[in-house]
Amino acid sequence: MTRLPASFPDPEPDPVPEPTPTRGPAYVRMPSLPPTITYILIGFTVFVYVLQMLSAALIGDTSYGTDIVTLLGARISEAVDSGQVWRLITPVFLHGSLMHIFFNMYALFSIGNLLERQFGHGRFLLLYFLGAFSGNVLSYLFTQGWSVGASTAVFGLIGAEAIFFYQNRELFGSHARAAISNAVFIIAINLFLGLAPNIDTWGHIGGLFGGAIFAWFAGPKWILMGIPPEFSLHDERESREVMTGVALVLIIFGGLALWRML
């Protein structure tokens, strides 16, 4: 073995490669609020339908629209013209048949379970009634006769769902694309079915736009916070933005209603 001179530097050791970071699963705590408002709305709507049936039985006429509850709360444009503005909200609790209320409550249960957890109780309740109001206003403007049903509010939920997933598409990825496609499909099918008689298409369109406008300004915008591998969601939306969404829907659709009334 040859001994190196003292003045000759020791050879540098081979560089040690840096460890390659490994990818592991990340956990995101999703909102876990119970959909209390959804259940309350379903329960109250069913209660009102029972009152409709009892009222019809008391007067001995079970044909559509003859019970006292419907007469007092249905969307009747001439009655709204005379100042009965509550009829732009109350139809959301009234239904014309057992199948009518069943399909609307099933839709509310299916969509409300998701949206109430994301929006929270207060914003979800605002969304529901703003969708109902918007739908009944367009129905008031363009539909003859009477109309009742929660489909105005349900379409508001569908519009809000599409906007919510669009604004949070980076977080939800392929699930967002699937949810948006599903919402578009439901809207297209229902607008096609709206060509049939006795379907309040304008009410559906109004609810859809009202819910979408509110969600665009007031729906949650989630960002991830935390230390890997566990994250939680934080909503960037501020209260003033929620109030902006409420105000816009009320100004747009309230203004349309006033335009006809005046």
Residue, then its C-alpha position, 0 to 999 in steps of 0.5 A: m500500500t503506497r503512503l501518500p505524501a503529507s501535502f497531498p490532500d485526502p481524496e473526497p468521499d463519493p457524494v451520498p445521494e439525498p433520500t427521495p421523498t416518499r409519497g404517503p396518504a394524506y387525510v382531509r377532515m371533511p365537514s361533518l355537520p348533521p343535515t339538521i335543516t334538511y330534516i326539519l324542512i322535510g318534516f315541516t313540508v310533510f306536515v303541511y301536506v297532511l294539513q292539505m289532505l285534512s283540509a280537503a277531507l273536511i270540505g269533502d273535495t279532494s281535487y287539486g287546489t281546492d283545500i284551504v291551505t293551498l288556496l291561502g298559499a299557492r302561487i296565484s299571480e292575480a293574488v300576488d298582484s293584489g299584494q299577497v307577496w307571501r305567495l312568492i315563498t309559501p308554495v315551497f311547502l305545498h304539493g299537489s299529490l303524493m308523488h309530487i311531494f315524494f320526488n321533491m323530498y327525495a331530491l331535497f334529502s339527496i342533495g341537502n345531505l351534501l350541501e348542508r354539510q358544505f354550506g353550514h346550516g345558516r347558508f343552506l337555509l338561505l339558499y333554500f328560500l332564495g331558490a324558492f323565491s327566485g323560482n316563484v318570481l319567474s313563475y309569477l311573471f311567466t306562468q298562468g294559473w296556480s303553482v305549488g311545490a318545492s322544486t323551485a328550491v330544489f333547482g336552487l340547490i342543483g344550481a348551487e351544487a354545480i357552482f360549488f364544485y366548479q369553484n372547488r374543482e382543484l380540491f375535489g378533482s375528478h369528483a367535481r367533474a362528475a358532480i358538475s356533469n351530473a348536475v347538468f344532466i339533471i337540469a337538461i332532463n328536467l327542462f326537457l320534461g318541462l315541455a309537458p303540461n302542468i310543469d312549471t318550467w319557469g319556476h325551475i329556471g328561476g330557482l336554478f339561477g337564484g341558487a347559482i347566483f347566491a352560491w357564486f358569491a356566498g358558497p364555501k371556497w375551501i383551502l387545505m390547512g394543516i401539517p401533512p399527512e393530516f389536513s383540515l378545510h378552511d372556508e375563505r368566504e367572508s360574511r360580507e360576501v354572503m350578504t352580497g349574494v343574498a342582496l343580489v338575489l333579492i335585488i334582481f328577483g325582487g326587482l322583477a316582481l316589483w316591476r310586474m306589481l307596479 
